[in-house]
Amino acid sequence: MLCPFCKSEIPDDAKKCKNCGEWVDPAYRKPKKNEEGFFSMLSETVLNLLWFLFITAIIAVAVILFLQANANGLFD
């Protein structure tokens, strides 16, 4: 049998190609992602960056509020 991805010869009962590492048996393949909607246009890296900036902004606001409260003597 030939691997459908790299065309190398593999055993008929192979589940994974030894040459390219792709799963030959469809039962072991990951389902393809749904390519619809707004977030499909953005890469995973961009989404991760947006989450990082969002969390950083929340932490910055919390630190600023803490420093203002401390300057006003709230924690004395």
C-alpha positions in Angstrom: 0.0 0.0 0.0 1.2 3.6 -0.7 0.9 6.4 1.8 -1.6 8.9 0.5 0.5 11.8 1.8 4.1 11.0 0.8 3.6 8.0 -1.5 6.1 5.8 0.2 5.5 2.0 0.5 3.9 1.0 3.8 2.4 -2.2 5.1 -1.3 -2.8 4.3 -2.3 -2.8 8.0 -0.3 0.4 8.9 -2.0 3.0 11.0 0.7 5.6 10.6 3.3 6.2 7.9 6.9 5.5 9.1 8.2 8.0 6.5 6.1 11.2 6.9 4.4 10.4 10.3 0.9 11.1 9.0 -2.0 8.9 10.2 -3.1 6.6 7.4 -6.0 5.1 9.2 -8.9 7.6 9.2 -10.0 6.5 12.7 -6.8 8.0 14.1 -6.9 11.3 12.2 -7.9 14.5 14.0 -11.1 16.0 12.7 -10.6 19.1 10.6 -11.4 22.5 12.2 -14.5 24.3 11.1 -13.4 27.0 8.7 -16.4 29.3 9.2 -16.9 32.5 11.1 -14.8 35.5 12.2 -12.2 33.7 14.2 -11.3 31.4 11.3 -9.8 34.5 9.5 -7.4 35.1 12.5 -4.5 32.9 13.1 -4.1 31.1 16.5 -1.0 33.3 17.1 -3.0 36.5 16.7 -5.7 35.2 19.1 -3.1 34.2 21.7 -1.6 37.7 21.4 -5.0 39.3 21.9 -5.6 37.2 25.0 -2.2 38.1 26.4 -2.9 41.8 25.9 -6.3 41.5 27.5 -5.0 39.7 30.6 -2.1 42.2 30.9 -4.5 45.1 30.7 -6.6 43.6 33.6 -3.5 43.1 35.7 -2.3 46.7 35.0 -5.7 48.1 36.0 -5.6 46.1 39.2 -2.1 47.3 40.1 -3.0 50.9 39.4 -6.1 50.7 41.6 -4.1 49.1 44.4 -1.4 51.8 44.2 -4.0 54.5 44.3 -5.8 53.0 47.3 -2.5 52.5 49.1 -1.5 56.2 48.4 -4.9 57.3 49.9 -4.1 55.5 53.1 -6.8 52.8 52.6 -4.4 50.1 53.9 -3.0 52.0 56.9 
